[in-house]
Amino acid sequence: MKKILRNLLLLLSAITCLAIMIFWRSDLPESDLVKKYSNASSQLIEIEGSRIHMRDTGNPQGPAILFIHGFGASLHTWEDWSKELEKDYRVIRFDLPGSGLSGPDQKLNYSDERSIQIIEGLLDTLKVQKINIVGNSIGGRIAWYFTAMHPERVDKMVLISPDGFKSPGMSYNKAPEIPRYLSMINYIFPKFVFRENLEFAYFNQSVLTDQLFDRYYELALYPGNRQAMIDRMRQTVLKDPAPFLKKIHCPVLILWGERDAMIPVENAKDYIALMPQADLQVLQGIGHLPQEEDPSRSLPYLLKFLKTKPSVSIH
């Protein structure tokens, strides 16, 4: 019996070692990733002690738009929209710390408060006083939090499938319980597992081409980004959105994919109840990332909203 048990343990150990050998993924060289995923418009600047990858493009005299991406994404998610907006607007995109080419936050702080501090520092560095703020997923949560805290700096707000309300496993004023084994992604990072998780973001999964998948996967392998993703999850402490959303009086557009499998469109009613001035547009047959999945169909809603002047004061 002992011999059988010993042989089974040896077999299990061998299988484990083989799995580690197959799925082990080291970080990719920073220089290679910067060369591949930056361009002539890319800037690496220091904001509040952290290095931030950003792009400031378009019409410098036009209204400024600040884009905030979601979890695990990067400023590249806004690429198709930006090409059209740059004709008339100043388009500002950046990688949140621990995402894209920004790399880990120097203070290892991934709280919403730190994100607000980074945005304030970015706008001050660029000498931008007022913005149209656009956020997707957790970027949406950061956008409404910033708008509530700094209404004087926001002209209009656009939320795309925003995060923020409690859900199973996420309560208010309490950090979520993140399994310790998740730290293994720092070493074992199978492509097929990553792809399965990323596919949830798209209703039309044919949009997730090999090139697009490689961008997400390779930027996750930027030195320190995998640990930063874990830290951001562990440090996410949701606040009851109600007191914040009630303070927002600027024009608001909410875009939500009708087939969003990550944050259900039914959550939109919670935002409308607290911001009655908000215009909700549900995009049929689209998932969590309208700006990627169907930019030509989703962008017109944003353009119309930005160009429309409020007929009456809503303050």
Steps between C-alpha positions, in 0.01 A plus 500: 500500500781739593675420175185576298449828687864595444472426129181705475670793672796471267264493202312804629827684558616414150173623348521822704859563391406432139207744521725766648756445224232530231306798636779695670510854364769750592449872458579630154783752461378854564697638205337256257149589620566874485631464146199295390216681676610864506501742209612851415218643714592298809644682798640351819464761772525499878174572683487494880813288513385241246587463134196539278471411132268746330408650166379855449384531140255678275400865492683679783246784483198270508304379803700246699387140541659277764460125449536250787526132409380197696665219694779327311465733202710792380469829313496296177137407563403850380700484176212490251299771674804723536576503128162661434491728803845649438362713216311727738605408853807483715517128585682398817553132576716336763581161647395465862789398727552127474355492148636536149840667487467701820624217716435457873411791724808611690297509821335166419171679556219407262209650691245728333638786708842444346346491152335836567835637615664376178228663286532830686876495452467410132257784429712749695813391314322547167348828621149378423238663718181337373426170328237275356568182694438153352547175691439132430442236771719589801599803295133597517508468878809718516333749264187550711706512818725769352199696371332493841819614671596762239183624326674823408735309269240297307285635218332172403529139618469177301475164674541180298385188685621658825598312812417620850192339652540201731463153354558142617843494663524881508354693795523865595782620724667160502789363297415181310648165594747412227627138513870471574547255215424783256855619563608206286417705191835671562657175386239283329305693238343269239385673186186288470383598851566867433312480170198332661475785751549768238236352271231589755553865410378449142162382377637470147814308587632514144605854590761350730759438229837344570657845473259652753540204736879523479485868598303425815710197586840654435423822688392287796856364487652847537728477806288530813160522332378158608564573866346844452178339374483288814576801720233709329241229566606469864495876553162562337269625773166601352316797642124536482464694171180677605653798688747556217266460203245733658765774499549477123297759307689521171361338183549121510496236227488132591588246231437136579531189287175307509698173503752605765601178682725677751277775642134445406311780329232472769741692727432811290174561687699568819690781327189649341324506838780707649580714194165573332669730250691203355432382145513121483579334167485120492702356213338188360722202429808648667691392810715674760730693264292695244802711402679183384217271396317747274664844499313620190164433665584620850699817422208699348325499839806657658542757221136609518521532878818707492361738237162551667470801727262472798181689423458602862720507805486177695676625813 
